[in-house]
Amino acid sequence: MTYLEAMACGIPCVAPDDAVRREVIGEAGIFCDVTDDAAYAEALARALARNWGTVPRSRAERFPVTATVDHYAEVLRELIR
């Protein structure tokens, strides 16, 4: 949800590089090894230096909040069973 909230506000994301985050963030962010301080700092600098335009907001719009909340609720119901 944090990534979606940021992107909905027009803010790009810097995140760990894994399949789930790539699916959500897509072209609206930069992926790196966030446990490597130098790589993380460099990715943050690149994100701040780039004009992202409407890319983050457009990406967030692919994941409507109600659909996302409903999906989380379904996952939780499955875990309870």
mmCIF file of the N, C-alpha and C atoms, coordinates in Angstrom:
data_MODEL
# 
_entry.id   MODEL 
# 
loop_
_atom_site.group_PDB 
_atom_site.id 
_atom_site.type_symbol 
_atom_site.label_atom_id 
_atom_site.label_alt_id 
_atom_site.label_comp_id 
_atom_site.label_asym_id 
_atom_site.label_entity_id 
_atom_site.label_seq_id 
_atom_site.pdbx_PDB_ins_code 
_atom_site.Cartn_x 
_atom_site.Cartn_y 
_atom_site.Cartn_z 
_atom_site.occupancy 
_atom_site.B_iso_or_equiv 
_atom_site.pdbx_formal_charge 
_atom_site.auth_seq_id 
_atom_site.auth_comp_id 
_atom_site.auth_asym_id 
_atom_site.auth_atom_id 
_atom_site.pdbx_PDB_model_num 
ATOM 1   N N  . MET A 1 1  ? 0.820   -1.190  0.000   1.00 0.00 ? 1  MET A N  1 
ATOM 2   C CA . MET A 1 1  ? 0.000   0.000   0.000   1.00 0.00 ? 1  MET A CA 1 
ATOM 3   C C  . MET A 1 1  ? 0.871   1.263   0.000   1.00 0.00 ? 1  MET A C  1 
ATOM 4   N N  . THR A 1 2  ? 2.000   1.217   0.661   1.00 0.00 ? 2  THR A N  1 
ATOM 5   C CA . THR A 1 2  ? 2.856   2.403   0.742   1.00 0.00 ? 2  THR A CA 1 
ATOM 6   C C  . THR A 1 2  ? 3.285   2.868   -0.643  1.00 0.00 ? 2  THR A C  1 
ATOM 7   N N  . TYR A 1 3  ? 3.663   1.935   -1.488  1.00 0.00 ? 3  TYR A N  1 
ATOM 8   C CA . TYR A 1 3  ? 4.089   2.298   -2.835  1.00 0.00 ? 3  TYR A CA 1 
ATOM 9   C C  . TYR A 1 3  ? 2.925   2.907   -3.614  1.00 0.00 ? 3  TYR A C  1 
ATOM 10  N N  . LEU A 1 4  ? 1.750   2.311   -3.501  1.00 0.00 ? 4  LEU A N  1 
ATOM 11  C CA . LEU A 1 4  ? 0.581   2.839   -4.209  1.00 0.00 ? 4  LEU A CA 1 
ATOM 12  C C  . LEU A 1 4  ? 0.221   4.234   -3.717  1.00 0.00 ? 4  LEU A C  1 
ATOM 13  N N  . GLU A 1 5  ? 0.307   4.450   -2.414  1.00 0.00 ? 5  GLU A N  1 
ATOM 14  C CA . GLU A 1 5  ? -0.001  5.771   -1.858  1.00 0.00 ? 5  GLU A CA 1 
ATOM 15  C C  . GLU A 1 5  ? 0.980   6.818   -2.379  1.00 0.00 ? 5  GLU A C  1 
ATOM 16  N N  . ALA A 1 6  ? 2.256   6.471   -2.404  1.00 0.00 ? 6  ALA A N  1 
ATOM 17  C CA . ALA A 1 6  ? 3.268   7.406   -2.915  1.00 0.00 ? 6  ALA A CA 1 
ATOM 18  C C  . ALA A 1 6  ? 3.008   7.721   -4.381  1.00 0.00 ? 6  ALA A C  1 
ATOM 19  N N  . MET A 1 7  ? 2.793   6.689   -5.166  1.00 0.00 ? 7  MET A N  1 
ATOM 20  C CA . MET A 1 7  ? 2.583   6.901   -6.594  1.00 0.00 ? 7  MET A CA 1 
ATOM 21  C C  . MET A 1 7  ? 1.300   7.691   -6.858  1.00 0.00 ? 7  MET A C  1 
ATOM 22  N N  . ALA A 1 8  ? 0.263   7.454   -6.068  1.00 0.00 ? 8  ALA A N  1 
ATOM 23  C CA . ALA A 1 8  ? -0.986  8.204   -6.227  1.00 0.00 ? 8  ALA A CA 1 
ATOM 24  C C  . ALA A 1 8  ? -0.765  9.692   -5.983  1.00 0.00 ? 8  ALA A C  1 
ATOM 25  N N  . CYS A 1 9  ? 0.253   10.016  -5.179  1.00 0.00 ? 9  CYS A N  1 
ATOM 26  C CA . CYS A 1 9  ? 0.611   11.421  -4.919  1.00 0.00 ? 9  CYS A CA 1 
ATOM 27  C C  . CYS A 1 9  ? 1.627   11.941  -5.937  1.00 0.00 ? 9  CYS A C  1 
ATOM 28  N N  . GLY A 1 10 ? 1.959   11.118  -6.934  1.00 0.00 ? 10 GLY A N  1 
ATOM 29  C CA . GLY A 1 10 ? 2.898   11.536  -7.969  1.00 0.00 ? 10 GLY A CA 1 
ATOM 30  C C  . GLY A 1 10 ? 4.354   11.332  -7.613  1.00 0.00 ? 10 GLY A C  1 
ATOM 31  N N  . ILE A 1 11 ? 4.610   10.562  -6.580  1.00 0.00 ? 11 ILE A N  1 
ATOM 32  C CA . ILE A 1 11 ? 5.977   10.343  -6.111  1.00 0.00 ? 11 ILE A CA 1 
ATOM 33  C C  . ILE A 1 11 ? 6.472   8.983   -6.601  1.00 0.00 ? 11 ILE A C  1 
ATOM 34  N N  . PRO A 1 12 ? 7.648   8.949   -7.246  1.00 0.00 ? 12 PRO A N  1 
ATOM 35  C CA . PRO A 1 12 ? 8.186   7.666   -7.692  1.00 0.00 ? 12 PRO A CA 1 
ATOM 36  C C  . PRO A 1 12 ? 8.692   6.862   -6.494  1.00 0.00 ? 12 PRO A C  1 
ATOM 37  N N  . CYS A 1 13 ? 8.921   5.597   -6.718  1.00 0.00 ? 13 CYS A N  1 
ATOM 38  C CA . CYS A 1 13 ? 9.370   4.716   -5.640  1.00 0.00 ? 13 CYS A CA 1 
ATOM 39  C C  . CYS A 1 13 ? 10.778  4.201   -5.910  1.00 0.00 ? 13 CYS A C  1 
ATOM 40  N N  . VAL A 1 14 ? 11.509  4.003   -4.849  1.00 0.00 ? 14 VAL A N  1 
ATOM 41  C CA . VAL A 1 14 ? 12.771  3.276   -4.886  1.00 0.00 ? 14 VAL A CA 1 
ATOM 42  C C  . VAL A 1 14 ? 12.532  2.069   -3.993  1.00 0.00 ? 14 VAL A C  1 
ATOM 43  N N  . ALA A 1 15 ? 12.696  0.881   -4.569  1.00 0.00 ? 15 ALA A N  1 
ATOM 44  C CA . ALA A 1 15 ? 12.277  -0.321  -3.856  1.00 0.00 ? 15 ALA A CA 1 
ATOM 45  C C  . ALA A 1 15 ? 13.189  -1.499  -4.148  1.00 0.00 ? 15 ALA A C  1 
ATOM 46  N N  . PRO A 1 16 ? 13.093  -2.535  -3.283  1.00 0.00 ? 16 PRO A N  1 
ATOM 47  C CA . PRO A 1 16 ? 13.824  -3.769  -3.558  1.00 0.00 ? 16 PRO A CA 1 
ATOM 48  C C  . PRO A 1 16 ? 13.349  -4.370  -4.880  1.00 0.00 ? 16 PRO A C  1 
ATOM 49  N N  . ASP A 1 17 ? 14.238  -5.068  -5.535  1.00 0.00 ? 17 ASP A N  1 
ATOM 50  C CA . ASP A 1 17 ? 13.935  -5.647  -6.831  1.00 0.00 ? 17 ASP A CA 1 
ATOM 51  C C  . ASP A 1 17 ? 13.411  -7.072  -6.677  1.00 0.00 ? 17 ASP A C  1 
ATOM 52  N N  . ASP A 1 18 ? 12.076  -7.196  -6.675  1.00 0.00 ? 18 ASP A N  1 
ATOM 53  C CA . ASP A 1 18 ? 11.458  -8.517  -6.672  1.00 0.00 ? 18 ASP A CA 1 
ATOM 54  C C  . ASP A 1 18 ? 10.204  -8.470  -7.540  1.00 0.00 ? 18 ASP A C  1 
ATOM 55  N N  . ALA A 1 19 ? 9.670   -9.632  -7.831  1.00 0.00 ? 19 ALA A N  1 
ATOM 56  C CA . ALA A 1 19 ? 8.564   -9.738  -8.786  1.00 0.00 ? 19 ALA A CA 1 
ATOM 57  C C  . ALA A 1 19 ? 7.323   -8.947  -8.366  1.00 0.00 ? 19 ALA A C  1 
ATOM 58  N N  . VAL A 1 20 ? 6.977   -8.994  -7.090  1.00 0.00 ? 20 VAL A N  1 
ATOM 59  C CA . VAL A 1 20 ? 5.769   -8.297  -6.635  1.00 0.00 ? 20 VAL A CA 1 
ATOM 60  C C  . VAL A 1 20 ? 5.922   -6.792  -6.788  1.00 0.00 ? 20 VAL A C  1 
ATOM 61  N N  . ARG A 1 21 ? 7.041   -6.251  -6.345  1.00 0.00 ? 21 ARG A N  1 
ATOM 62  C CA . ARG A 1 21 ? 7.244   -4.809  -6.461  1.00 0.00 ? 21 ARG A CA 1 
ATOM 63  C C  . ARG A 1 21 ? 7.343   -4.384  -7.922  1.00 0.00 ? 21 ARG A C  1 
ATOM 64  N N  . ARG A 1 22 ? 7.970   -5.201  -8.756  1.00 0.00 ? 22 ARG A N  1 
ATOM 65  C CA . ARG A 1 22 ? 8.021   -4.873  -10.187 1.00 0.00 ? 22 ARG A CA 1 
ATOM 66  C C  . ARG A 1 22 ? 6.614   -4.822  -10.777 1.00 0.00 ? 22 ARG A C  1 
ATOM 67  N N  . GLU A 1 23 ? 5.748   -5.730  -10.349 1.00 0.00 ? 23 GLU A N  1 
ATOM 68  C CA . GLU A 1 23 ? 4.363   -5.749  -10.836 1.00 0.00 ? 23 GLU A CA 1 
ATOM 69  C C  . GLU A 1 23 ? 3.615   -4.482  -10.426 1.00 0.00 ? 23 GLU A C  1 
ATOM 70  N N  . VAL A 1 24 ? 3.792   -4.054  -9.193  1.00 0.00 ? 24 VAL A N  1 
ATOM 71  C CA . VAL A 1 24 ? 3.065   -2.889  -8.687  1.00 0.00 ? 24 VAL A CA 1 
ATOM 72  C C  . VAL A 1 24 ? 3.685   -1.582  -9.183  1.00 0.00 ? 24 VAL A C  1 
ATOM 73  N N  . ILE A 1 25 ? 4.974   -1.422  -9.038  1.00 0.00 ? 25 ILE A N  1 
ATOM 74  C CA . ILE A 1 25 ? 5.638   -0.152  -9.330  1.00 0.00 ? 25 ILE A CA 1 
ATOM 75  C C  . ILE A 1 25 ? 5.906   0.024   -10.830 1.00 0.00 ? 25 ILE A C  1 
ATOM 76  N N  . GLY A 1 26 ? 6.310   -1.047  -11.487 1.00 0.00 ? 26 GLY A N  1 
ATOM 77  C CA . GLY A 1 26 ? 6.575   -0.969  -12.921 1.00 0.00 ? 26 GLY A CA 1 
ATOM 78  C C  . GLY A 1 26 ? 7.549   0.134   -13.273 1.00 0.00 ? 26 GLY A C  1 
ATOM 79  N N  . GLU A 1 27 ? 7.167   0.966   -14.238 1.00 0.00 ? 27 GLU A N  1 
ATOM 80  C CA . GLU A 1 27 ? 8.034   2.040   -14.733 1.00 0.00 ? 27 GLU A CA 1 
ATOM 81  C C  . GLU A 1 27 ? 7.992   3.295   -13.860 1.00 0.00 ? 27 GLU A C  1 
ATOM 82  N N  . ALA A 1 28 ? 7.295   3.217   -12.742 1.00 0.00 ? 28 ALA A N  1 
ATOM 83  C CA . ALA A 1 28 ? 7.148   4.386   -11.861 1.00 0.00 ? 28 ALA A CA 1 
ATOM 84  C C  . ALA A 1 28 ? 8.153   4.393   -10.718 1.00 0.00 ? 28 ALA A C  1 
ATOM 85  N N  . GLY A 1 29 ? 9.262   3.719   -10.911 1.00 0.00 ? 29 GLY A N  1 
ATOM 86  C CA . GLY A 1 29 ? 10.254  3.712   -9.850  1.00 0.00 ? 29 GLY A CA 1 
ATOM 87  C C  . GLY A 1 29 ? 11.562  3.093   -10.287 1.00 0.00 ? 29 GLY A C  1 
ATOM 88  N N  . ILE A 1 30 ? 12.440  2.981   -9.336  1.00 0.00 ? 30 ILE A N  1 
ATOM 89  C CA . ILE A 1 30 ? 13.775  2.422   -9.551  1.00 0.00 ? 30 ILE A CA 1 
ATOM 90  C C  . ILE A 1 30 ? 13.954  1.283   -8.560  1.00 0.00 ? 30 ILE A C  1 
ATOM 91  N N  . PHE A 1 31 ? 14.504  0.192   -9.036  1.00 0.00 ? 31 PHE A N  1 
ATOM 92  C CA . PHE A 1 31 ? 14.722  -0.985  -8.195  1.00 0.00 ? 31 PHE A CA 1 
ATOM 93  C C  . PHE A 1 31 ? 16.208  -1.142  -7.916  1.00 0.00 ? 31 PHE A C  1 
ATOM 94  N N  . CYS A 1 32 ? 16.520  -1.532  -6.690  1.00 0.00 ? 32 CYS A N  1 
ATOM 95  C CA . CYS A 1 32 ? 17.916  -1.696  -6.316  1.00 0.00 ? 32 CYS A CA 1 
ATOM 96  C C  . CYS A 1 32 ? 18.011  -2.589  -5.095  1.00 0.00 ? 32 CYS A C  1 
ATOM 97  N N  . ASP A 1 33 ? 19.232  -2.887  -4.699  1.00 0.00 ? 33 ASP A N  1 
ATOM 98  C CA . ASP A 1 33 ? 19.491  -3.623  -3.461  1.00 0.00 ? 33 ASP A CA 1 
ATOM 99  C C  . ASP A 1 33 ? 19.484  -2.593  -2.334  1.00 0.00 ? 33 ASP A C  1 
ATOM 100 N N  . VAL A 1 34 ? 18.362  -2.507  -1.628  1.00 0.00 ? 34 VAL A N  1 
ATOM 101 C CA . VAL A 1 34 ? 18.237  -1.486  -0.584  1.00 0.00 ? 34 VAL A CA 1 
ATOM 102 C C  . VAL A 1 34 ? 19.079  -1.784  0.649   1.00 0.00 ? 34 VAL A C  1 
ATOM 103 N N  . THR A 1 35 ? 19.688  -2.965  0.696   1.00 0.00 ? 35 THR A N  1 
ATOM 104 C CA . THR A 1 35 ? 20.591  -3.268  1.813   1.00 0.00 ? 35 THR A CA 1 
ATOM 105 C C  . THR A 1 35 ? 22.008  -2.780  1.540   1.00 0.00 ? 35 THR A C  1 
ATOM 106 N N  . ASP A 1 36 ? 22.252  -2.356  0.298   1.00 0.00 ? 36 ASP A N  1 
ATOM 107 C CA . ASP A 1 36 ? 23.547  -1.793  -0.092  1.00 0.00 ? 36 ASP A CA 1 
ATOM 108 C C  . ASP A 1 36 ? 23.398  -0.271  -0.023  1.00 0.00 ? 36 ASP A C  1 
ATOM 109 N N  . ASP A 1 37 ? 23.989  0.334   1.001   1.00 0.00 ? 37 ASP A N  1 
ATOM 110 C CA . ASP A 1 37 ? 23.820  1.771   1.230   1.00 0.00 ? 37 ASP A CA 1 
ATOM 111 C C  . ASP A 1 37 ? 24.167  2.623   0.018   1.00 0.00 ? 37 ASP A C  1 
ATOM 112 N N  . ALA A 1 38 ? 25.258  2.301   -0.645  1.00 0.00 ? 38 ALA A N  1 
ATOM 113 C CA . ALA A 1 38 ? 25.689  3.093   -1.800  1.00 0.00 ? 38 ALA A CA 1 
ATOM 114 C C  . ALA A 1 38 ? 24.701  2.951   -2.960  1.00 0.00 ? 38 ALA A C  1 
ATOM 115 N N  . ALA A 1 39 ? 24.260  1.728   -3.220  1.00 0.00 ? 39 ALA A N  1 
ATOM 116 C CA . ALA A 1 39 ? 23.300  1.499   -4.306  1.00 0.00 ? 39 ALA A CA 1 
ATOM 117 C C  . ALA A 1 39 ? 21.967  2.179   -4.012  1.00 0.00 ? 39 ALA A C  1 
ATOM 118 N N  . TYR A 1 40 ? 21.548  2.112   -2.771  1.00 0.00 ? 40 TYR A N  1 
ATOM 119 C CA . TYR A 1 40 ? 20.288  2.730   -2.360  1.00 0.00 ? 40 TYR A CA 1 
ATOM 120 C C  . TYR A 1 40 ? 20.378  4.250   -2.493  1.00 0.00 ? 40 TYR A C  1 
ATOM 121 N N  . ALA A 1 41 ? 21.464  4.827   -2.010  1.00 0.00 ? 41 ALA A N  1 
ATOM 122 C CA . ALA A 1 41 ? 21.655  6.280   -2.106  1.00 0.00 ? 41 ALA A CA 1 
ATOM 123 C C  . ALA A 1 41 ? 21.690  6.728   -3.564  1.00 0.00 ? 41 ALA A C  1 
ATOM 124 N N  . GLU A 1 42 ? 22.368  5.962   -4.408  1.00 0.00 ? 42 GLU A N  1 
ATOM 125 C CA . GLU A 1 42 ? 22.450  6.304   -5.834  1.00 0.00 ? 42 GLU A CA 1 
ATOM 126 C C  . GLU A 1 42 ? 21.067  6.225   -6.491  1.00 0.00 ? 42 GLU A C  1 
ATOM 127 N N  . ALA A 1 43 ? 20.287  5.212   -6.138  1.00 0.00 ? 43 ALA A N  1 
ATOM 128 C CA . ALA A 1 43 ? 18.937  5.068   -6.694  1.00 0.00 ? 43 ALA A CA 1 
ATOM 129 C C  . ALA A 1 43 ? 18.033  6.217   -6.238  1.00 0.00 ? 43 ALA A C  1 
ATOM 130 N N  . LEU A 1 44 ? 18.153  6.604   -4.986  1.00 0.00 ? 44 LEU A N  1 
ATOM 131 C CA . LEU A 1 44 ? 17.374  7.747   -4.483  1.00 0.00 ? 44 LEU A CA 1 
ATOM 132 C C  . LEU A 1 44 ? 17.750  9.027   -5.222  1.00 0.00 ? 44 LEU A C  1 
ATOM 133 N N  . ALA A 1 45 ? 19.039  9.230   -5.436  1.00 0.00 ? 45 ALA A N  1 
ATOM 134 C CA . ALA A 1 45 ? 19.498  10.421  -6.159  1.00 0.00 ? 45 ALA A CA 1 
ATOM 135 C C  . ALA A 1 45 ? 18.962  10.427  -7.591  1.00 0.00 ? 45 ALA A C  1 
ATOM 136 N N  . ARG A 1 46 ? 18.998  9.270   -8.242  1.00 0.00 ? 46 ARG A N  1 
ATOM 137 C CA . ARG A 1 46 ? 18.463  9.181   -9.609  1.00 0.00 ? 46 ARG A CA 1 
ATOM 138 C C  . ARG A 1 46 ? 16.966  9.457   -9.632  1.00 0.00 ? 46 ARG A C  1 
ATOM 139 N N  . ALA A 1 47 ? 16.250  8.947   -8.645  1.00 0.00 ? 47 ALA A N  1 
ATOM 140 C CA . ALA A 1 47 ? 14.797  9.173   -8.586  1.00 0.00 ? 47 ALA A CA 1 
ATOM 141 C C  . ALA A 1 47 ? 14.490  10.650  -8.384  1.00 0.00 ? 47 ALA A C  1 
ATOM 142 N N  . LEU A 1 48 ? 15.263  11.318  -7.541  1.00 0.00 ? 48 LEU A N  1 
ATOM 143 C CA . LEU A 1 48 ? 15.036  12.741  -7.275  1.00 0.00 ? 48 LEU A CA 1 
ATOM 144 C C  . LEU A 1 48 ? 15.415  13.619  -8.466  1.00 0.00 ? 48 LEU A C  1 
ATOM 145 N N  . ALA A 1 49 ? 16.390  13.177  -9.254  1.00 0.00 ? 49 ALA A N  1 
ATOM 146 C CA . ALA A 1 49 ? 16.878  13.983  -10.369 1.00 0.00 ? 49 ALA A CA 1 
ATOM 147 C C  . ALA A 1 49 ? 15.997  13.896  -11.614 1.00 0.00 ? 49 ALA A C  1 
ATOM 148 N N  . ARG A 1 50 ? 15.199  12.873  -11.689 1.00 0.00 ? 50 ARG A N  1 
ATOM 149 C CA . ARG A 1 50 ? 14.386  12.636  -12.893 1.00 0.00 ? 50 ARG A CA 1 
ATOM 150 C C  . ARG A 1 50 ? 13.032  13.332  -12.814 1.00 0.00 ? 50 ARG A C  1 
ATOM 151 N N  . ASN A 1 51 ? 12.576  13.848  -13.945 1.00 0.00 ? 51 ASN A N  1 
ATOM 152 C CA . ASN A 1 51 ? 11.225  14.397  -14.031 1.00 0.00 ? 51 ASN A CA 1 
ATOM 153 C C  . ASN A 1 51 ? 10.303  13.240  -14.404 1.00 0.00 ? 51 ASN A C  1 
ATOM 154 N N  . TRP A 1 52 ? 9.522   12.780  -13.453 1.00 0.00 ? 52 TRP A N  1 
ATOM 155 C CA . TRP A 1 52 ? 8.680   11.612  -13.646 1.00 0.00 ? 52 TRP A CA 1 
ATOM 156 C C  . TRP A 1 52 ? 7.339   11.945  -14.304 1.00 0.00 ? 52 TRP A C  1 
ATOM 157 N N  . GLY A 1 53 ? 6.996   13.222  -14.342 1.00 0.00 ? 53 GLY A N  1 
ATOM 158 C CA . GLY A 1 53 ? 5.726   13.607  -14.942 1.00 0.00 ? 53 GLY A CA 1 
ATOM 159 C C  . GLY A 1 53 ? 4.557   12.898  -14.277 1.00 0.00 ? 53 GLY A C  1 
ATOM 160 N N  . THR A 1 54 ? 3.682   12.349  -15.081 1.00 0.00 ? 54 THR A N  1 
ATOM 161 C CA . THR A 1 54 ? 2.484   11.684  -14.553 1.00 0.00 ? 54 THR A CA 1 
ATOM 162 C C  . THR A 1 54 ? 2.649   10.169  -14.421 1.00 0.00 ? 54 THR A C  1 
ATOM 163 N N  . VAL A 1 55 ? 3.853   9.672   -14.661 1.00 0.00 ? 55 VAL A N  1 
ATOM 164 C CA . VAL A 1 55 ? 4.075   8.223   -14.651 1.00 0.00 ? 55 VAL A CA 1 
ATOM 165 C C  . VAL A 1 55 ? 3.673   7.582   -13.317 1.00 0.00 ? 55 VAL A C  1 
ATOM 166 N N  . PRO A 1 56 ? 4.128   8.092   -12.161 1.00 0.00 ? 56 PRO A N  1 
ATOM 167 C CA . PRO A 1 56 ? 3.742   7.438   -10.911 1.00 0.00 ? 56 PRO A CA 1 
ATOM 168 C C  . PRO A 1 56 ? 2.218   7.422   -10.693 1.00 0.00 ? 56 PRO A C  1 
ATOM 169 N N  . ARG A 1 57 ? 1.584   8.553   -10.903 1.00 0.00 ? 57 ARG A N  1 
ATOM 170 C CA . ARG A 1 57 ? 0.130   8.623   -10.684 1.00 0.00 ? 57 ARG A CA 1 
ATOM 171 C C  . ARG A 1 57 ? -0.613  7.685   -11.642 1.00 0.00 ? 57 ARG A C  1 
ATOM 172 N N  . SER A 1 58 ? -0.201  7.672   -12.890 1.00 0.00 ? 58 SER A N  1 
ATOM 173 C CA . SER A 1 58 ? -0.841  6.789   -13.875 1.00 0.00 ? 58 SER A CA 1 
ATOM 174 C C  . SER A 1 58 ? -0.686  5.325   -13.483 1.00 0.00 ? 58 SER A C  1 
ATOM 175 N N  . ARG A 1 59 ? 0.487   4.980   -12.964 1.00 0.00 ? 59 ARG A N  1 
ATOM 176 C CA . ARG A 1 59 ? 0.717   3.603   -12.538 1.00 0.00 ? 59 ARG A CA 1 
ATOM 177 C C  . ARG A 1 59 ? -0.176  3.246   -11.365 1.00 0.00 ? 59 ARG A C  1 
ATOM 178 N N  . ALA A 1 60 ? -0.300  4.139   -10.405 1.00 0.00 ? 60 ALA A N  1 
ATOM 179 C CA . ALA A 1 60 ? -1.142  3.881   -9.229  1.00 0.00 ? 60 ALA A CA 1 
ATOM 180 C C  . ALA A 1 60 ? -2.598  3.687   -9.629  1.00 0.00 ? 60 ALA A C  1 
ATOM 181 N N  . GLU A 1 61 ? -3.029  4.369   -10.653 1.00 0.00 ? 61 GLU A N  1 
ATOM 182 C CA . GLU A 1 61 ? -4.425  4.267   -11.084 1.00 0.00 ? 61 GLU A CA 1 
ATOM 183 C C  . GLU A 1 61 ? -4.769  2.885   -11.620 1.00 0.00 ? 61 GLU A C  1 
ATOM 184 N N  . ARG A 1 62 ? -3.771  2.080   -11.909 1.00 0.00 ? 62 ARG A N  1 
ATOM 185 C CA . ARG A 1 62 ? -4.011  0.695   -12.342 1.00 0.00 ? 62 ARG A CA 1 
ATOM 186 C C  . ARG A 1 62 ? -4.452  -0.191  -11.185 1.00 0.00 ? 62 ARG A C  1 
ATOM 187 N N  . PHE A 1 63 ? -4.269  0.300   -9.974  1.00 0.00 ? 63 PHE A N  1 
ATOM 188 C CA . PHE A 1 63 ? -4.587  -0.477  -8.773  1.00 0.00 ? 63 PHE A CA 1 
ATOM 189 C C  . PHE A 1 63 ? -5.555  0.327   -7.908  1.00 0.00 ? 63 PHE A C  1 
ATOM 190 N N  . PRO A 1 64 ? -6.847  0.342   -8.264  1.00 0.00 ? 64 PRO A N  1 
ATOM 191 C CA . PRO A 1 64 ? -7.815  1.114   -7.470  1.00 0.00 ? 64 PRO A CA 1 
ATOM 192 C C  . PRO A 1 64 ? -7.790  0.690   -6.001  1.00 0.00 ? 64 PRO A C  1 
ATOM 193 N N  . VAL A 1 65 ? -7.905  1.655   -5.125  1.00 0.00 ? 65 VAL A N  1 
ATOM 194 C CA . VAL A 1 65 ? -7.820  1.384   -3.688  1.00 0.00 ? 65 VAL A CA 1 
ATOM 195 C C  . VAL A 1 65 ? -8.862  0.357   -3.256  1.00 0.00 ? 65 VAL A C  1 
ATOM 196 N N  . THR A 1 66 ? -10.083 0.493   -3.701  1.00 0.00 ? 66 THR A N  1 
ATOM 197 C CA . THR A 1 66 ? -11.112 -0.457  -3.271  1.00 0.00 ? 66 THR A CA 1 
ATOM 198 C C  . THR A 1 66 ? -10.770 -1.879  -3.711  1.00 0.00 ? 66 THR A C  1 
ATOM 199 N N  . ALA A 1 67 ? -10.278 -2.040  -4.931  1.00 0.00 ? 67 ALA A N  1 
ATOM 200 C CA . ALA A 1 67 ? -9.905  -3.377  -5.398  1.00 0.00 ? 67 ALA A CA 1 
ATOM 201 C C  . ALA A 1 67 ? -8.739  -3.925  -4.588  1.00 0.00 ? 67 ALA A C  1 
ATOM 202 N N  . THR A 1 68 ? -7.791  -3.067  -4.263  1.00 0.00 ? 68 THR A N  1 
ATOM 203 C CA . THR A 1 68 ? -6.635  -3.498  -3.478  1.00 0.00 ? 68 THR A CA 1 
ATOM 204 C C  . THR A 1 68 ? -7.058  -3.917  -2.075  1.00 0.00 ? 68 THR A C  1 
ATOM 205 N N  . VAL A 1 69 ? -7.897  -3.127  -1.438  1.00 0.00 ? 69 VAL A N  1 
ATOM 206 C CA . VAL A 1 69 ? -8.385  -3.455  -0.092  1.00 0.00 ? 69 VAL A CA 1 
ATOM 207 C C  . VAL A 1 69 ? -9.197  -4.745  -0.134  1.00 0.00 ? 69 VAL A C  1 
ATOM 208 N N  . ASP A 1 70 ? -10.049 -4.887  -1.131  1.00 0.00 ? 70 ASP A N  1 
ATOM 209 C CA . ASP A 1 70 ? -10.835 -6.117  -1.266  1.00 0.00 ? 70 ASP A CA 1 
ATOM 210 C C  . ASP A 1 70 ? -9.931  -7.333  -1.427  1.00 0.00 ? 70 ASP A C  1 
ATOM 211 N N  . HIS A 1 71 ? -8.869  -7.177  -2.208  1.00 0.00 ? 71 HIS A N  1 
ATOM 212 C CA . HIS A 1 71 ? -7.932  -8.285  -2.408  1.00 0.00 ? 71 HIS A CA 1 
ATOM 213 C C  . HIS A 1 71 ? -7.237  -8.657  -1.091  1.00 0.00 ? 71 HIS A C  1 
ATOM 214 N N  . TYR A 1 72 ? -6.784  -7.662  -0.349  1.00 0.00 ? 72 TYR A N  1 
ATOM 215 C CA . TYR A 1 72 ? -6.164  -7.932  0.948   1.00 0.00 ? 72 TYR A CA 1 
ATOM 216 C C  . TYR A 1 72 ? -7.147  -8.630  1.877   1.00 0.00 ? 72 TYR A C  1 
ATOM 217 N N  . ALA A 1 73 ? -8.388  -8.191  1.882   1.00 0.00 ? 73 ALA A N  1 
ATOM 218 C CA . ALA A 1 73 ? -9.406  -8.808  2.741   1.00 0.00 ? 73 ALA A CA 1 
ATOM 219 C C  . ALA A 1 73 ? -9.590  -10.272 2.366   1.00 0.00 ? 73 ALA A C  1 
ATOM 220 N N  . GLU A 1 74 ? -9.607  -10.580 1.088   1.00 0.00 ? 74 GLU A N  1 
ATOM 221 C CA . GLU A 1 74 ? -9.762  -11.963 0.641   1.00 0.00 ? 74 GLU A CA 1 
ATOM 222 C C  . GLU A 1 74 ? -8.561  -12.803 1.069   1.00 0.00 ? 74 GLU A C  1 
ATOM 223 N N  . VAL A 1 75 ? -7.363  -12.260 0.933   1.00 0.00 ? 75 VAL A N  1 
ATOM 224 C CA . VAL A 1 75 ? -6.159  -12.986 1.369   1.00 0.00 ? 75 VAL A CA 1 
ATOM 225 C C  . VAL A 1 75 ? -6.238  -13.272 2.868   1.00 0.00 ? 75 VAL A C  1 
ATOM 226 N N  . LEU A 1 76 ? -6.641  -12.300 3.646   1.00 0.00 ? 76 LEU A N  1 
ATOM 227 C CA . LEU A 1 76 ? -6.763  -12.499 5.094   1.00 0.00 ? 76 LEU A CA 1 
ATOM 228 C C  . LEU A 1 76 ? -7.822  -13.539 5.437   1.00 0.00 ? 76 LEU A C  1 
ATOM 229 N N  . ARG A 1 77 ? -8.948  -13.502 4.727   1.00 0.00 ? 77 ARG A N  1 
ATOM 230 C CA . ARG A 1 77 ? -9.988  -14.514 4.969   1.00 0.00 ? 77 ARG A CA 1 
ATOM 231 C C  . ARG A 1 77 ? -9.444  -15.910 4.684   1.00 0.00 ? 77 ARG A C  1 
ATOM 232 N N  . GLU A 1 78 ? -8.682  -16.057 3.616   1.00 0.00 ? 78 GLU A N  1 
ATOM 233 C CA . GLU A 1 78 ? -8.087  -17.350 3.286   1.00 0.00 ? 78 GLU A CA 1 
ATOM 234 C C  . GLU A 1 78 ? -7.118  -17.808 4.368   1.00 0.00 ? 78 GLU A C  1 
ATOM 235 N N  . LEU A 1 79 ? -6.338  -16.889 4.889   1.00 0.00 ? 79 LEU A N  1 
ATOM 236 C CA . LEU A 1 79 ? -5.381  -17.243 5.941   1.00 0.00 ? 79 LEU A CA 1 
ATOM 237 C C  . LEU A 1 79 ? -6.087  -17.678 7.218   1.00 0.00 ? 79 LEU A C  1 
ATOM 238 N N  . ILE A 1 80 ? -7.208  -17.071 7.506   1.00 0.00 ? 80 ILE A N  1 
ATOM 239 C CA . ILE A 1 80 ? -7.970  -17.425 8.717   1.00 0.00 ? 80 ILE A CA 1 
ATOM 240 C C  . ILE A 1 80 ? -8.541  -18.831 8.595   1.00 0.00 ? 80 ILE A C  1 
ATOM 241 N N  . ARG A 1 81 ? -8.975  -19.200 7.391   1.00 0.00 ? 81 ARG A N  1 
ATOM 242 C CA . ARG A 1 81 ? -9.533  -20.543 7.184   1.00 0.00 ? 81 ARG A CA 1 
ATOM 243 C C  . ARG A 1 81 ? -8.441  -21.553 7.394   1.00 0.00 ? 81 ARG A C  1 
# 
